[in-house]
């Protein structure tokens, strides 16, 4: 059964309810229920039952989703350990001695986010939790912290040479190359998309611009003024999607050692590359093939588990807690991620609902009219953005759009890398704008920021970079020149930012005008 334009109703209902009620959980469930009801012949009772039997329970039971949930739980435990042993406090204190301003705290957050380019979930949770005490001390709003975290995590995963995202996209490219009979390396083709991924570069450039100039605009300007003038880091009544109890565990302040954080994190980082190679069957496969075949989710999960064991062992060796207390820390860490579990499960479920309804297929059919070759990158970008926005998943968007973009590029004599980059950029843009995106949710959790406040304040910045990305892809398509597209994108972004800064200037604090 084809639902056509009606297939847009469930994700739109979820998004509108989330924005209206400022509570994403009932909004997501209502979206799942509506979609399940439509699939059940518009029977609401059957739809309610099917919401669980066909969508929520299977989503939780999916192997990849289960891996992410376990990984999130283990990372919640790791955060609790770093808090309890005082490692995070010691690192924050060491960094804070060198950070003397809000600009410095934001710049440090940006730098750390760019260094962790191999996994978006890890990036979002790590950078947010580590930098939060420092940005709090410098009176940087939680909304600003979440924006910097969110807008570095996904872009860096597609601009780095190796990441869990690279592995996933390489698999899609390789499969499509085989079906099209195209020879060559899927990894090299992916690398050629990096300079063309205009939105990812512009999103990072936008952060640099905002951090250096401190020229905030829109709702973010209000949030920054509130934090700076009143000391309120969040809006009254804000509900961050993480348990603050685990984040405020008693920690030794006088005897806190930096190694209590550095060693577990180092173990985590050092273990990831060999685990990538191991799960990719190296040395039976060559290095590139092994990276392409690696199981990124399980690699990160195992590395996190080992880091947890190391962190607990160090705490017990220093007599900061005994074994019984260590198990309490584990339980508290897992509990701290409860809301994240619920939101992720519902976000995955509504993604499954939209897949069954044919939401993405409907959106794709809108582009089948005859169009000029120069407009193809722009249309691919826009469609990928809409799909990612309504489904809340960049991965799902890539899986839908890359098999469409590559044959279209071949048929219309368009550079393959430009077509793929258009899809990747559009997916990240839609993901940044969507309140049901898993990376956006985790950025809110890691930064301990109200999720809807994060989406609301980030949206003007994401749209600014998104419009600049459209211009960049249009110019690149017309001129077939990368640098022309890049220059046009940067110029457009700066012009829009300056205009919006002028429009929202009255909302800025007096010290920032």
Order of alpha helices (4+ residues) and beta strands (2+ residues): alpha-alpha-alpha-alpha-alpha-alpha-alpha-alpha-alpha-alpha-alpha-alpha-alpha-alpha-alpha-alpha-alpha-alpha-alpha-alpha-alpha-alpha-alpha-alpha-alpha-alpha
